[in-house]
Amino acid sequence: MTQLIGIVGSGIMGNGIAQVAATAGYEVVIYDINNKSLKNAEETVDRYLTKDVQKERLSIEVKNDIVNRITYTTEINQLANAYFIIEAVTEKMEVKEKLFSELDKICNPDTYFATNTSGISITGIAGAIDRLDKFIGIHFFNPVPVMELVEITKGHCTSDNTVEAAKKLVADFNKDSIFVEDSPLFVVNRILVPMLSEAIFVLSEGIASKEDIDKGMLLGAKHPIGPLRLADVIGLDTLLLVQETLYFETMDSKYRPPSLLRKMVRAGLLGRKSGEGFYKYG
C-alpha cells in the first residue's frame, strides 16, 4: 500500500511540497481551510507539470499520474492515517501550535509530524503535542520543485528513528539534506536573511538604487538573483516575520529588521505576490 503524505497549507510552499511528494510516487492529501487557496494550488501544480511536459521532461501520462495522486481538501480528518504530515502554514508560533495540537488528537499514533518552518524553534512547536519524539523540522526552499536542498532539524525530544524516517523521506523526494541543530533560522536563513536586511538598509540610506544594489550582487558576487528582487520573491511579510524571529530569539541588535521593510509590509507592498514590492510585477 502506498504511503500517504499529508500537507497542511496550500500556499506556494505547500503546493510545491505536494508536487514533489506526488512525483516521488506518494499519495498526497493537501489540506487548507481556504477553498480558493486549494484551487490556486491545484492550478499551480498543473501549470508546473504542464511546463515539464512541454519541455519533454515528463510524458503526459506521467504528468496525469502525478496530478491524480494529489487530493485537495478542507477536511482535516483526511489526514488521520498519513505516514508523514508536513506543515507549511504562516510563520507564527501560535498558529502552528494550535494546528499540531488538533492533528495530535486525530492522527494515527504512528504518524510523524514535520514543520516546514524557516526558523521557529522545533522544540517550541513540539511542546503543543504529546508525540514529541515524532516531531521534526523539514525545511524546503522556494521553489520546492526546483531547489535541491532541505534542512532537517531535530528538536530536543526527537527520536533517532524520526530523524532517519525524515532523511529517507527527503531522499525519496530526490532532495539533498543537511542536518541542523535547533537554533534561530537554522543555517541557510541565518546567513541569508541578514544579507537581505543589509541590502534594504543600503537602499534606505540612499547609498545606491535598488537596481544597482541587485546588479552589484549579481555581477560582483555571482548571485543568481539580486537581494531585493529575492526579497520580493520570498514575500516581504514572510521576510519580516522570519527576521523578527531571529531578532527576538537572539536579542542581538545586528539582526534588527529595517524600518523600510516594516513600512512596506504595513503598506501592503509584499513583493511579487501582491504585485509590488521593491519592484512592480504584472
Buried (B, 14 or more C-beta within 10 A) or exposed (E): EEBBBBBBBBBBBBBBBBBBBBBBEBBBBBBBEEEEBBEBBBEBBBEBBBEBBEEEEBEEEBBEBBBEBBBBBEEBEBBBBBBBBBBBBEBEBEEBBEBBEBBBEEBEEEBBBBBBBBBBBBBBBBBBBEBBBBBBBBBBBBBBBEBEBBBBBBBEBBBEEBBEBBBEBBEBBEBEBEEBEBBBBBBBBBEBBBEBBBBBBBBEEEEBEBEEBBEBBBEEEEBEEBBBBBBBBBBBBBBBBBBBBBBEBBEEEEBBBBEBBBEBBEEEBBBBBBEBBBBEEE
